[in-house]
Each structure stands twice: as C-alpha cells, then as structure tokens.
C-alpha cells in the first residue's frame, strides 16, 4: 500500500505497517468516544484488506467501553491480535471477561507469529 503510513491522522494512531502477511496498527494515548475515530478508521481499513490485524497497544494509556466495543467488532471482521496491552487495558479486559475472547500477546512479534 503506497502512502498507507500517511493515510491516518496523527494523534491516537502512531504508525501502521505491513508485517508477516498482516497489518500492524500502533495506537497511543487515551482512547474514548471523543478520540477513537482515527483508530477506528485505521483498524477497519486494515480489516478490509488484511486477514490479520495486530494492534500494538503498548502506548495506550486508557481505553473505555467504546474502545472495547471497537475491538470486539473488529474481532468479528478479521483475525485481531492485541500486542503489549498495559496494566489499565489488562484490567479492562479481565473485568469485562474479554480477555477470554480477544487474542492478547506479550509482543508484536508474538502476535504476528501466533
């Protein structure tokens, strides 16, 4: 994809790139209903083009129910793997039981290889 790295607004989407037959989206910051649109666009576009999408969550500091809803919707559209979720996200996933539904990984490399 030519120019794909420039296709998304700066902000919560830090980078996006092809890797091992999939697409990695790097997200950062606080993800809630007010900030989620660029990430939703990046992940939805990737899901339409790639059989595997990895969300690098290592720089996400907060995610709310709208973020969780986005992940669950994407989970049904493509193979979604979440790499390096921080403590807040791990708590969110555990409290909601989505840690048993979503595919969580310790690194981007592990997520790509799983």
VOKOL-939544 format. One record per residue: x, y, z of N, C-alpha, C, CB in turn. Coordinates in steps of 0.1 Angstrom, whole numbers, padded with zeros to 4 digits, always signed. Each point is the difference from the previous one (the first is absolute). Glycine has a CB too. Layout:
<recs>
XYZXYZXYZXYZ ...
</recs>
This chain:
<recs>
+0008-0012+0000-0008+0012+0000+0009+0012+0000-0019-0012+0012 +0019+0019-0023+0008+0012-0001-0007+0011+0009+0008-0007-0023 +0001+0014+0031-0005+0011+0008-0009-0004+0011+0001+0013-0020 -0002-0025+0024-0009-0004+0010+0004+0005+0014-0004-0021-0013 +0016+0023+0015+0004+0006+0013-0005+0014+0001+0021-0014+0000 -0023+0021-0010-0005+0014+0000-0015+0001+0000+0021+0007-0011 -0028-0018+0009-0014+0000-0002-0008+0004+0013+0003-0017-0018 +0002+0015+0029-0007+0002+0012+0005+0013+0008-0004-0025+0001 -0006+0032+0005+0004+0012+0007+0009-0003+0011-0022+0009-0005 +0031+0001+0008+0009-0001+0012-0009+0000+0012+0020+0011-0012 -0015-0016+0023-0007+0000+0012+0000-0014+0007-0015+0019-0009 +0003-0025+0009+0000-0013+0007+0006-0011-0008-0020+0008+0012 +0021-0006-0025+0006-0010-0009+0014+0005-0002-0022-0007-0012 +0032-0001+0017+0014+0004-0001+0006-0004-0013+0001-0001+0024 -0004-0011-0029+0006-0006-0012-0008-0011-0004+0023+0007+0007 -0022-0012-0020-0006-0011-0005+0009-0006-0011-0023+0009+0005 +0025-0022-0005+0009-0006-0009-0003-0015-0002+0018+0017+0007 -0013-0022-0019-0002-0014-0004+0011-0008+0007-0010+0007-0022 +0007-0019+0027+0010-0009+0006-0006-0014+0000+0008+0019+0015 +0000-0028-0021-0002-0014+0000-0014-0004-0005+0016-0002+0019 -0021+0009-0029-0013-0003-0006-0012+0006+0007+0010-0021-0007 -0007+0029+0017-0010+0007+0007+0002+0015+0000-0004-0020+0014 -0004+0027-0006+0002+0015+0001+0000+0003+0015-0012+0004-0022 +0022+0004+0026+0002+0004+0013-0005+0015+0002+0019-0017+0003 -0027+0020+0006-0004+0014+0003+0005+0003+0014-0021-0002-0015 +0028+0013+0016+0006+0004+0013-0009+0011+0005+0024-0006-0006 -0030+0004+0018-0009+0010+0006+0007+0006+0013-0021-0012-0010 +0016+0024+0013+0006+0006+0012-0010+0009+0007+0023-0001-0011 -0020+0004+0023-0008+0010+0008-0013-0006+0005+0010+0017-0014 -0019-0008+0016-0013-0003+0006-0010-0002-0011+0005+0013+0021 -0012-0025-0020-0010-0003-0011-0014-0001+0006+0018-0013-0012 -0026+0023+0009-0014+0000+0004-0008+0005-0012+0007+0004+0025 -0020-0002-0022-0009+0004-0011+0004+0013-0007-0018-0012+0012 +0025+0020-0005+0004+0013-0006+0013-0001-0009-0011+0011+0019 +0019-0021-0017+0013-0001-0006+0001-0013-0009+0010+0013+0019 -0020-0021-0019+0001-0013-0007+0000+0000-0015-0010-0009+0021 +0004+0019-0027-0003-0001-0015+0013-0003-0008-0018+0016+0004 +0029-0010-0002+0012-0004-0009+0004-0014+0002+0008+0024+0001 -0009-0029+0011+0004-0014+0002-0010-0009-0007+0011+0005+0022 -0024-0002-0020-0011-0008-0006+0002+0000-0016-0015+0006+0019 +0019+0005-0025+0002+0000-0014+0012-0008-0004-0010+0023+0000 +0021-0022+0008+0012-0008-0003-0003-0015+0001+0014+0019+0008 -0020-0023+0002-0003-0015+0003-0010-0005-0010+0005+0003+0024 -0016+0004-0027-0010-0004-0009+0006-0001-0014-0018+0010+0014 +0026-0001-0019+0006+0000-0013+0009-0012+0000-0001+0025-0002 +0009-0028+0012+0009-0011+0000-0007-0013+0000+0016+0014+0013 -0027-0015-0006-0008-0012+0000-0006-0004-0013-0006+0005+0024 +0003+0006-0032-0005-0003-0014+0010-0004-0010-0017+0017+0006 +0030-0015-0002+0011-0003-0009+0009-0012+0004-0001+0024-0006 +0001-0027+0019+0010-0010+0005-0008-0010+0008+0019+0017+0000 -0014-0030-0001-0007-0011+0008+0005+0001+0015-0001-0014-0021 +0012+0021+0023+0005+0001+0014+0003+0015+0003+0009-0024-0001 -0015+0029+0012+0003+0013+0005+0005-0001+0014-0018+0010-0015 +0029-0003+0018+0006+0000+0013-0001+0015+0005+0016-0020-0005 -0022+0021+0017+0000+0013+0006+0012+0001+0010-0026+0002-0003 +0035+0006+0001+0011+0002+0009-0005+0010+0011+0018-0004-0018 -0022-0001+0030-0006+0008+0010+0010+0005+0011-0021-0013-0004 +0034+0011+0001+0010+0004+0010-0001+0014+0005+0014-0018-0010 -0019+0027+0002+0000+0014+0003-0014+0006+0003+0020+0003-0014 -0029-0013+0016-0014+0005+0003+0000+0001+0016-0011-0012-0020 +0007+0024+0024-0001+0003+0014-0013-0002+0007+0018+0016-0004 -0029-0016-0005-0013-0002+0005-0009-0004-0011+0003+0018+0017 -0013-0027-0014-0010-0004-0010-0013-0002+0008+0017-0012-0015 -0028+0017+0009-0013-0001+0006-0009-0010-0007+0002+0024+0008 -0014-0024-0005-0010-0010-0006-0001+0002-0015-0012-0001+0021 +0013+0013-0026-0001+0002-0015+0013-0006-0007-0013+0021+0004 +0024-0021+0003+0012-0006-0005-0002-0015+0000+0015+0019+0008 -0020-0024+0003-0002-0015+0001-0010-0004-0010+0005+0001+0024 -0016+0006-0027-0010-0003-0010+0007-0001-0013-0018+0012+0013 +0027-0002-0017+0007+0000-0012+0008-0013-0002+0001+0025+0000 +0006-0029+0010+0008-0013+0000-0009-0012-0003+0017+0011+0016 -0028-0011-0009-0009-0012-0002-0006+0000-0014-0005+0001+0025 +0002+0010-0030-0005+0001-0014+0010-0005-0010-0015+0019+0006 +0028-0014-0004+0011-0004-0009+0003-0015+0002+0009+0023+0002 -0011-0028+0010+0003-0014+0002-0009-0009-0009+0006+0005+0024 -0018+0000-0027-0009-0007-0009+0002+0002-0015-0016+0001+0019 +0024+0009-0022+0003+0003-0014+0012-0006-0005-0011+0021+0003 +0021-0023+0005+0013-0005-0004+0007-0008+0012+0002+0020-0017 +0009-0025+0014+0008-0005+0011+0007+0011+0007+0004-0022-0012 -0008+0026+0024+0005+0011+0007+0008-0005+0012-0019+0015-0007 +0031-0010+0008+0009-0004+0011+0005+0013+0006+0007-0021-0010 -0007+0022+0024+0004+0012+0007+0013-0003+0007-0024+0006+0004 +0034+0002-0007+0013-0001+0005+0003+0010+0011+0008-0009-0023 -0001+0004+0033+0005+0008+0011-0010+0010+0007+0022-0001-0013 -0033-0005+0017-0010+0009+0007+0006+0003+0013-0020-0010-0012 +0019+0023+0016+0004+0004+0013-0009-0004+0012+0011+0019-0012 -0007-0015+0024-0008-0004+0011-0015+0004+0000+0021+0002+0013 -0023+0010-0017-0014+0005-0001-0009-0008-0010+0008+0023+0006 -0002-0026-0017-0007-0008-0010-0002-0015+0005+0009+0015-0018 +0001-0020+0024-0001-0014+0005-0011+0000+0011+0024-0005-0005 -0025+0015+0013-0011+0000+0010-0014+0001-0007+0016+0011+0017 -0017-0002-0027-0012+0001-0007-0004-0013-0006+0005+0024-0005 +0004-0031-0002-0003-0012-0006-0004-0011+0010+0016+0006-0018 -0009-0006+0030-0003-0010+0010-0014+0003+0007+0025-0003+0004 -0028+0015-0001-0012+0004+0006-0012-0003-0009+0012+0018+0013 -0011-0017-0026-0011-0002-0009+0000-0014-0005+0001+0024-0006 +0009-0032+0009+0000-0014-0005+0005-0001-0015-0018-0005+0016 +0022+0017-0022+0004-0001-0014+0014-0005-0001-0015+0019-0005 +0022-0021+0016+0014-0006-0001-0002-0015-0004+0009+0016+0017 -0021-0022-0016-0002-0013-0005-0004-0001-0015-0006-0006+0024 +0002+0018-0029-0005+0001-0014+0011+0006-0009-0023+0003+0009 +0029+0007-0005+0011+0007-0008+0013-0007+0001-0012+0022+0003 +0020-0021-0013+0013-0007-0001+0010+0010+0004-0007-0015-0019 +0013+0013+0032+0009+0009+0006+0014-0006-0001-0018+0009+0016 +0028-0001-0019+0014-0005-0001+0010+0010+0006-0007-0011-0021 +0018+0005+0025+0011+0008+0007+0008+0009-0009+0001-0019+0017 -0001+0016-0030+0008+0008-0009-0007+0000-0014+0021-0005+0013 -0017+0015-0021-0005+0000-0014+0004-0012-0007+0000+0025+0000 +0013-0029+0002+0005-0012-0007-0007-0012+0004+0022+0010+0000 -0026-0012+0012-0007-0011+0005-0014+0000-0006+0013-0001+0021 -0019+0012-0022-0014+0001-0006+0001-0003-0015-0006+0018+0017 +0016-0014-0024+0001-0003-0014+0002-0015-0002+0009+0023-0004 -0002-0029+0013+0004-0014-0002-0010-0010+0005+0023+0007+0002 -0033-0002+0006-0010-0009+0007-0009-0007-0010+0001+0015+0020 
</recs>
